[in-house]
Each structure stands twice: as structure tokens, then as C-alpha cells.
């Protein structure tokens, strides 16, 4: 169970919400027989149609409320189960790909297949059921007994005697059933293995006339699995007829004893009706617990099998994905320091050195940011800054190129000066300048440079103000992140960022779209940031995506930027955060 709950930590807010809503629904369900008893014993004798219709309307409203809250709780629990099992299957899949040959032989391909399918299905069912049925069942059981004790202690004693018997049966059967399901899963692995061997080696089987042998082999494995599955099913099905027997005995006792007490004037007819309903609820609670225990039995066995693979020791040293993308045509690596947060530059520089590649840092958003004490843009061969109007320091349009090796400076000057050696002429190194190579006019105007220079003079002040706003966003929205409703930016250890942007990640594209629309209606300008380059027309034409798109597209569809600029006040940040909280309330 620890393995399952380790994946549910990030969803604890949603789980708490689902269980709270389910608890409210179960409490509402417990009130229905109580209202019925009041109508039969107190309202009907008054012979007032208005009161009867009024209390009938109360019952209808209560029933509708119970239904709607149950639907909401079930949807939330299903969403948690779907998203958490996606992560479990993802980790299991990628771990399976990285297993060594010895580990694959040890687990077996058929076993890995069944862990990915039937085992993960058992875990998903348990995650969903324990949030709903795992809450509803004990409330119906305990609440039903508690309410009946307040109505008629004599009749309630019947329930108090029978309830422990039913619970004991459920616990005993579930305790016996857990080992049986583990054996069933092992038999499933054997059948899958035999089928896989027959499919992949069908030519050999036919060539050696082994069809009869393989059929007997499969038949024996099938009979063994069927026998163990039937035995496990019989054991886990025992509570059904036993519970029905106990339930009918209890109902008979309630009716007989209740009739005697009604005739004797010790109780009222409505109480008997309510007792019959509560008895059914209590039995449903016990049966619900039985189903939860049964699913837990399967999930516990399945989770242990999945965890054995996921937590298997890494016997292979994986090649970093960045290095795996390098080909004989690769000439440079271009790391993008997104949002002013540095890439893992030590690893990138090691890969570049091994393959003799240039490193061109895209530090457009990284001015004033550092990686392990080194300014971004100064680590690679080249560093590119942007002074676009959306950056921390702006000159409208413009940028800067940082060059590490002096031998590259002259060529950069020629490209900047329309392909000429005009810079050397201005320094007096030559008596006239001429056209040398390709280039263009990349020189900013004096007005643009002056506009930028004034900001650079107070660069620290601007940087501190942006970081203050960033930190205020983070602290205000931390509770939403801790409840699992959003994700906040992550700044790895060793990285110092510059507060270039503050973004949050919604659950999916639909939720992000609704969030941006909601903020817009409240006069807050929020935008999504980028479309993955590999999906753009030029990306499809000139580039290629290495590996599997597990994160790029998914994360781009979740990201929404909140307002961030020099001069943003603390009150404005608070208002924006309050509006985001209202959206998720």
C-alpha cells in the first residue's frame, strides 16, 4: 500500500475533497429513513395534505442532493484514479525499458505485460473505490447503528448483535483471500508466457510436431489458473450468501419483535419501516467494506508486483537524452534558460566536450540569473541576451551576444556591420573598410541604447522588485499547489533566477483556457506562453523531435503566465492570487 500512497500524495487535496463530499452524501442518505419515520408517525396522523406534501418535497430534495453530491464525489475520485494510474503506468513502462537482460529474464516478459495491464487495472479500481465506497460504507454501518439506537434500543440490539458477526465474516474471508489472488496473478503470468512462446515460436513448434505437447502444456496451465481463480472467487464470494442469510434472519427478527412492540404500544409503525431501511443500509455498509477489502486484496498483490519492477536496481547506465540526440550532423547544443532558470549546464558542457560541439546559450530571459555562481550566457561558447519589450530590461528591439573565445569576435563584428570590417576601421586597425563576408545591420540606435542604459544603471533595483513580486506570488499560491490543484515553478538547487515570469500549471488545456477566460473577466491579463517548436511548420520542415514527446506538448498546454513587470505592487499580486483561488474554490 505504501507504493500506491506514494503516488497519491500530490492528490491529497482532491482526495480530501472527494471523501468529504462523499461523507456529506452518506450522511444525507442516512437522514432519508429518519424523515420517512417522522412522516409516518407524526405527519400522516395529522391528516394535513400540506404537511404531507411539504415533507414529501423535503425527501425529494434530500434525495436529489444525495445524488448530486455522490456524482461529484465519484467524478473526483475517478479523476484521481485516472491521473495517478497514468503516472504509475508511465513509471512502470519507462523502468521496464531500462531493465537489463538479466532483470528481464528474472521478471519475464509475460509478467511485465500483466503488471502493465491487469495489475495496474486492479490498483486503479482500488484507488477509485477507497475514496468513495471506503467512505460511504463505514458511515452507513456506524451511522445506521447510531441512529437506530436513538429510535428504539430494543430493536437496535438486534443490529448490535448481528453487525459484529457480519463484520467478522468479511474480515476473515478477506484475510484468506489475499494470498489466493497473489497465486492467481502468478498463474496469469504463466499463461501469458506460454502464449507468447507459442506465438513467437510457432514455426519451430510446427516443424518439430510439438502442437499436441504445447496444447497439453497450455491446457494444464489454464486448468491450474482456472482452479485457483475459482477457489479465490468462491472464498471471496462467501460473504454474499452468508450476509444475505444473516440479513434475512435479522429482518425477520426485526419484523416479529417490532410487531409485538407495536401491538404493545412500545414503539410506532414508522420506526419499524425506518429500521428495515436502516438494516438494509447497514448490510450495504458491510457488503461495501467487503468489496473494498476484496479490491484491496487484489490491489495489494498487484502493487507489490508493480513496485518490484519500479524499484528494481538500475543495472544499466542510461545515456542522457541530450547526448542520445547527438548525431554526426550535430554542430552545436542550444540550451534554453526558460523563465530565467538555468539548464543543467555541467551535464550539457560535458556532452559538448565529448562530442566537440559548440554551446550557444539562449539566455534571452536569463539576465541577472546564475548557475552555480556563474552568470547565464557566460558558460557556453556564446550567450544570447534579449532586450525585447517583454524582457526584464528592454530597448524595444535589440539584444547582445556574449563571446567566450576571442577568435570568434572578429567574425561576429563583421556579421553585425553588414558584412564589413568597419569595426576595425573605427579602432584604427585598418585605413579603410570593405565588404568581407555575409552580414546585416544589427546595430541598435542611440535612442534605443540610451533607453536600455537607464535601466541597466538600476539593474539590481529592478531585479529585487521582480523577485519580491515572484516570491509573493509563490507564497500566496502555495496552498493551492499543496492541495494538488495547480503546480508552481521549480528552481533547482544551485540556480538563482531573476523573477522574469511567474507561471502556474493547470490540470490540462481545458482548465487553463477556463482559467485565462476567468482572469480576463476580472481585468487580469494572463496568457499561455509558447507553442512547442517541433509542432510549428518550420519545426516540422527543418527539425526533428528526438525521443518521445512525454512532457513538451503536455506541459505547454497546462502553463499560464500571470502578470509580472517592474512596478507591480504587492496589492495587485494579492488581488491576482485571490482571483486564482476563487477560480479553484
N, C-alpha and C positions, 0 to 999 in steps of 0.2 A: 504493500500500500504506500510505503514511503516514496517509491518511484513515481506512482501516479500523482501523489500530492505535491511532489516537487515541481510538476508542470502546472499545477493549479494555483500556485502562489500568486502569480500575476493576475489571476482572475478572481481573487478573493472578494473584491468589491462586488462583482457581478454575482458571484455565488451567494454572498450575504444577502443581496437584493432578492435573488430568486427564492432563497429559503425563507426570507421574511415575508414576501408576498404569499408564498405557499402556506406559511403558518397562519396568516390572516384568513386565507381562503378556507383552511381546515377549521378554524375557529367559527367562521361563518356557517360552515356546514354543520357543526355541532349545535348551532342555535336553531336550525330548522325544526327538529323534533320538539324542542322546548316550546317554540311558538305554536306548533300544532297542538301540543298538550294544553297550552293556555287557551287556544280557540275552543277545543272540545269541552274542557271543564269549566271555563269561565265566561267565554264569549257566547257560545251557542245557547246555553241556558237562559240568557237574557233575551233571546228571540229578537235581536236587533239586526236587521239586514245591513244597516250602515256599518255597525261594528264588524260584522262577519266579512263584508266586502273590504273594509279597511284593513283588517288583519290578514285577509287573503292577499291584498296588494302588498303588505309587508313581506309575506312569504315569497311572493313572486319577485319582488325587488331584491330580497336576500338571495334567492336562487340565481338571479341574473348576476348579482355582484360576485357570488362564489364562482360562477362560470367564467366571468371575465378575468378575475384575479388568477384563476387556475390557468387560463390560456396564456396570460402574461408571464407567469412563473415558468410554465412549460417551455415557452419560446426562449426565455432567457437561459434556462438550463440546457436546452438543445444547442443554443449558440455557444455556450461554454464548452460543451462536449465536442462540438464540431471543430472549434478552433484549437482546443488542447490536443485532440487526437491527431489533428493535422501536424502539429509540432512533434508529437511522438512518432508518427509515421515518417516524417521528414528525417528526424534524427536516426531512426532505425534504418532507413534507406541509405543515407549517406554513410553511416557506420558500416553497413553491410558491404558497400562498395570499397571501403578501405580495409577490409579484413584480409589477413594473409592467407596463403593457400592452406596452411595447417589449420587455421581457425575456421575456414570454410568447410574443410573436411570434418572438423570436430563438430560443428553445428549441423552441417548437412544442408544442401540447397533446398530440399523439400521442407526442412524445418524452418529455414529462413522465410520461405514463401508463406507457410502457415502462420508464422509470427506476424508477418506483414498484413495478413488478411483476417483470418478468424480470431487470432489473439487480440489484434487491435480493435476488432469489432466488439469483443467481449468487454474490453476496457471502456470503449465509448459508451456502451449500454449502461455500465455501472456508473460512470461519471454523470450521465443524464439522470439515472433513476435515484441516486442517493440525494440529489438536490430537490427532487420532487417527492417521490414515494417515501424516501428516507425521512422526510419531514412530516408528511401527511399521516403516515401510518402510526407513529407513536402518539401523535396528537389525538387522533381518533380513538386510539386504545386508552390512553390515560385520561383524556378529556371525557370520553364516554363513561368510564367508570366513575369519575369525579362527579359528573352531573347526576348520574343515576343515584348516587349516594345521597344527594341533596333532595331527591324526589321521593324515594322510598327505600329506606335502609334494608328492609326485609327482602325485597326483590333484588336489590343491589348485591346482597350477599351471595346470590346465585352466580352473578357475574364475577364477584371476587374469588369464588371457588374455582370457576371454570377457566378464567383468564390465565392464571399461572400454569394450568395444565396445558393450554394451547401454546403458550409461550415456550414451555419446556419441550414440547414436541418439536416446535420449529427449530429451536437452538440445537437439540440433539440431532435432528436429521441434517441440518446444515453442517454441523461438525463432522458428521460421517460423510457428507457429500464432497467436501473439498478435495480429499486425496483421490476420489474416484474421477473427478474431472481432469486432474493432472494426468492420470493414466490414459484417459480418453484422448487428450491432446497428443500424447506420445504415439498413440495408435494412428491418429490422423497423419502425423509426420511419416510413419512407416508406409501408409497407403500412398501418400503423395510421392514418396521416394520411389516406390515400386512402379507407379505410373510413369514417373519421369524417366526411369531407367528403360521401361518398355518403349516409350515414345522415341527417345534418343537412340536406342539400340535395336530398333525394330528389324533392321536388315540382318543384324547378327543373329537375333532370335529366330528369324525365319531360315537363315542359312544353316543353322545348327539344329533345326527342327525342335526348338525348345518352347513351342507355343503351349503345349499341354502343361509343361513344367511351370511356365510363367503364369498360366491361368490358375493352377493349383496354388501357387505362391501368393497370387493376389487374393484368391478366394479365402485362404487361411488368414491373411492379414485383415481382410474385410470382415470375416466372421468374428475374429478376435476384437476388432474395434466395435462391431455391432453389439457383441455381447457385453462389453464394458460400458458402452453408451446406454444400452437398455438397462443395465444394472444401476448406473448412475441416475438415469431418468426415473426408474422405479423408486429408488431411495428418496430422490428429491421430490417425487410426486406424492409420497406418502402423506405429507401434511394435508393435501387436498381432501381425500375421503375421511381422514381422521378428524379434520377440522369440521367437515360437514356433519359428521356423526355427533361431535361434541356440540356443534351449533344447534342441531335439531333437538338434541336432548335438553339443552338449555332453554330453547324456545318453548318446548313442551312444558318444562317446569315453570317457566315464567307465566304461560297461559293458565295452567292449572292453579298455581299458587295465587296468581293475580285474580282469577275468577273468584276464588274463595275469599280473598281480601276485599274485593269489590262488593260481594254479597254481604260481607260482614261490616261494610262501611268503613274499612280501614284504609282504603285507597280509592282513587277515582278512575273512570274508564280511560280518560286521556293519558293517564300515567302509564297504563298498560300499552297503549299504542306507541307512546314515546319509548317505552322500554324495549318493545320489539324492534323499533328502528335503531335504537342505540346498541342493541345486541348485534344487529347486522353490521353497524359501524365498527364495533369492537372486533368482530370477526374479520371484517375487511382490514382493520389495522393489523391484526395478527397475520393475516394472509399477505398483506403488503410487506410486513417485516420478513416473512418467509421468502418472498420474491427478491427483496433486497439482499438477504443473506445468500440466496442462490446465485444472484448476479455477482455478489462479492466473492463467492467461492470461485466462480469462473474467472472473474477479473484478477483475483489474487494469483491464481495459477498462470494466467496469461501475462500479467505484468511481470512476474518473476522471469518468464521466458524472454520477454522483450528486453528487460533490464540486463539479462545476461549478455545480450549482444551489444546493447548501447554502452554498457560499462566495461566491455571487453578491453583488455590492454592493447594499446596501439603497437603492433609489431612491425608496421611499415612506417617509414618516414615520408609523409606526403610532400609532394613538390608544391611550393606556394603557387597559388593560381596566377599571380602576376608573372612568375617565371615560366609557368606552363604555357602562357600566351605568347612567349617569345618565339619567333621563327627566324629563318635565315634572312628574311627581308626586313626584320626589325632594325631600326636605326636609333630610336630614342624611346624613352619612357616619359609620359607626361602625367604626373600625379596632380590631382585637383584638390586643393585645400579648401574643401567646401565649408561655407559659413565661417571661415577664418579658423577652422580646427585642422591641425596638421594631419597629413597622412603618416603612415608608419615609415618614416624616411630611412631609418637604419636598414631595414629589410630591402627597401627599393634601391638604395645605393649599393648594397651588397650584390643584388641581382645585376644591376647595371655594370658593376666592376667585373663580374664573372663573364659577362657577355660583351664587354667593351661597348656599352651603349651610353649615349648622352642622356642626361636627366634634365628635362625642361619643366620647372615648377610653375604650375598655374596658380600663382598667389594673388590672383585678381582680387580676392576677398580677404587676403591674409596680411595686410599691412598692420604692424604692431603685434602680430601673433608670433609665437615662438614654438620651437620643437626642441625639448631638452636644452633650453637656453640659447638656441641658435635661431635667428630671425628667419621666418619663412621667406623664400626667394633667394637665400644666400647659401643654401645647402647643395643644390644641384649645379650643373654646368651653367644653366641660365635660370633666371627668375623673372616672371612677368607680373607686373602690377597694373591695376586698372584704376583710373581716376574718373570713371563714368559717373554720371549724376546719381546712380544708385549706390555708390560705394561710400565708405566711411569718410574719405577725403576726395573731393570732386573738383573737376575743372570743366565739367560739361562733357567733353570728349577728350580722351588722352590716356596715356599710360607711361610706364617706364620699363626698361629692360635692364636687369642686373646680369653682368657677365663675370664669370669667375676667372677664366683664363684670358690673359692679356692678348694672346694671339688672335682671339676672336673679335677684339674691339674694333680693329680697322674695318673689317668686313661689315660689321654692324653699322658703323658710321657711313659707309658707302651706301648701304641699303636705305638708311634714313635720309640721306642727302641726295635723293633722286638718282642714285647710282653713280654719283661723282665722288671725288676725293676732296670735296670742298672743305671739310673739317681740317684736314692737314694744311690747306692753304691759309685758313684763318689762324692757325697756330704758327704760321711762318715756316713750315717744314718744306714747302714747295713754293715756287714763284708763280705758278698758275695751276688751276684745277681743270680737270677734264672728265669725260664720261668713262667710267671704269667697268661697271657691271650693272645688273638689273637693280632696280630700287624704285622708290616712290617718295612722296612728300609726307613725311611723318613728323614734321616739326610743329609743336603747338605754338599758338600765337602768344605774344607778350601778355595780352589781356587774360588769356586762359591761365598762363603760368602765374600771374600775379594773384589771381583768384585762388589758386591752389596754395600758393606760398603763405598766404594769410592763415590758412587752416593748418598748414604744417608747423607754423610757429606756436600753435596751441594744440599740437597733436596729442599730448598727454591729457590735457583737459577734456578734449573730445572723447578720447578713449575711455577715460574714467567715467564720463557721463553715460556712455553707451553700456559699459559693464554694469553700472548701477541699475540701469533700466532692465538689463538682461537678468540680473540677479533677482530683481523684484518680481519680474515675470515668473521666474523659476520657483521662488518660494510661494507665491500666490497659487500657482497651478500644481504644486507638488501633491496636494491631497487628491486631485483628480487622477494623477499618474499612479499614486499608491493604490487607488481603488480599481485600477485597470481600465479606466475609461479612455485615457489618452497616453501617449508616450512623449517624453520630453527629450531635448537634446542631450547628447552624451559627450563629455570632454574627457578623453583618455588621460591617464597619468602621464606626466611629462609634457603635456601640451598646455600652453597658455593662449586663450583665444582673445578676440578683440571686440566681442559683442556686435559682430557685423549684422547678424539676424537672429531672431528668435522664432522658432517654428514649433508646432506641435504635430503629432501624427494621430489622425483619426483611425477608426477601425478599418474603413475601406473607402473606396471612391464615393459611394453614395452618401455616407455620413459626412465626408469632407465637403461635398457640394452643398449639403443642407447647412453645415456649419458656416461656410462662407456666405451663403444667402442670408442666414440669420444675423451674422455680424453686419452685413451690408444694410439690413433693415434698421439696425441700431447705430448707423452712421460710423461704422468701423470698417476701414478698408483692409481687407485681408485677401491674399492671393495665393494660388499654388505657384510653385516656383519653376519647375522645368519639365520638359518632355524628354524622356531618355533619348540620347543621340542616336542609338542604334535603330530606333524606330522612325527617325526622320528620313525624308527622301535622300538627302546627301549621305546620311549614315548608311542607308541600305546600298547606295551606289558605290561609296568609296571605302567603307569599313566592314568589319565583321565582328560579331559578338563571340567572345571565347567562353566556352563552358555553358552552363545552364542559367537562364535568367530567373534566378530564385528570388532576388531582392530588388534589383534595379527598378523594374516596372512597378512592382507591388508597392515599394516604398514611395515612389514618385506619385502614386495615386492617393497616398494617405497624407502627404505633407501639406500643411497650410501655414503660411507666414503671417505673423502678427506684426502690427506697425512697429517700426524701430528706426529712430532717427535722432540726431543730436538736437536736444531741446524738448524731447518727450518728457513730460512731467510724471512724477510719481502718482498723482491723482488720475492722470489719463491711463497709466498702466493698470491701476486698481479697477477703473471702470471697465477696461477691456477684459480683465480677468474675471470680474463679476459677471459680465455678459456671457463669457465662455462657460462659466459654472452654471448659469441659468439654462443654457442650451442643453447641458448634460444632466440637469436636475431631473 
